[in-house]
Structures are given as structure tokens and as C-alpha cells.
Amino acid sequence: MTLHRRQFLQLLAATAAGPRLVAAQQARTVRLRGTIEALSADKLTLMERSGQRMELALAPNWTVTEVYPVTLQDVKAGSFVGVGGMPQSDGSQKAIAVVLFPENMRGTGEGHYPFDFLPQSTMTNATVADVARSPSGERLELRYKDGQKTIVVPPEAPIVSLRPGERGMVQVGQRVAVNVQDINGTPTVVRVNAGKNGFAPPY
């Protein structure tokens, strides 16, 4: 299947309807995850993880963010992180993946809200107040402006960080996450999150 503009606008509307959006620009952006099937100077074809083929335009000024692995030892009290997680019965969150934000991205999307990583998953962008060990994995105590969350990070959860990338690192066959906006009536990629040397962003 190929993504048509009406389908994209439905995705866009669903994103805009989500709670706790931090900026109007984010409300107009859809994050898609999948494998690049074709790439040219102005187009990108993505096989989305649902199995839907999506033909997308590339904005003239599209950018690349490199996603690269770090370890939990790099996450310290005072770090600003984003954690995709699943709610647990005791009120904590079990981390699916942890993003250690660079200092210039501190405060990005701060808060706790639903996320599209998996059904019922959440995103918590917050400052680390404490890091402790537990039988089920490391525990992060996160604080954000409206509250706090306890995150259990199991050993298998990927820990990554972000830095500016180059267009040359984006290749056919690569697993990526792309930010897409409706520009002049066309679903258009404005940013690609990708790894190097076979490393892929967690999703």
C-alpha cells in the first residue's frame, strides 16, 4: 500500500489530538518508523513497520540526526532523558528505550504522555534525580515540571544519544525514524533519525 495524502492527514490529526503537546510545530509532525526502500534527491520511499509502503517527498532543507549507542553509566543525576516505557502494576514504568539528550536539547518535550512506540506505551522526558540498582534492573527517578516517575531499565533496553548527522549516512535498506509534515499538500520528510555502521534507532 502507498500512503495517500488523506491517510497522512488522518495521522496528522491523530497526532494533533494527542495530549500534552509541547509546541504547535510538534502537533503538525508525524513520526514514522521503517526501512528505506528507495531514496533520490527529492523523494524517500519508506516501508513502515506496519507493512505500509509510504512515498514521501524530501524537503530541500531536510536534516539528519545521528542516533548512537551509549551506556546506562552515561546517565547520571542531572541528565535530561527521554524514556519510552510501559506502565507496570506498581505505578512505575518499564523502559523500552532511553534517549540521553545532549545538553542543547535539555527541556525538549518535558513531561509524561502517551507515545506511539507500542500500544499503551508512554514517553517521559525529564531530569534524572537519582540512579539506583534493583533486582529487576537499574531504577531512574525522573522529575519533570508536573510530577515524577520511577523508571525500571532492564538490561535489554537500548540506551542511545543524539548528535547532528550527515545526509550521506542515510542509505537504502536502512532502518530509520522520519519526521513528516504536510508541506503544500504533500507529506514531506523534514528530518531523518538514523544510525551508522548498521546501528538502527530503537522502535
Salt bridges, closest charged atoms under 4 A:
GLU37 OE1 - ARG53 NE 2.61
GLU66 OE1 - ARG163 NE 3.03
GLU103 OE2 - ARG106 NE 2.72
ASP116 OD1 - ARG33 NH1 3.14
GLU138 OE2 - ARG133 NH1 2.92
ASP146 OD2 - ARG20 NH2 3.09
ASP182 OD2 - ARG5 NH2 3.22
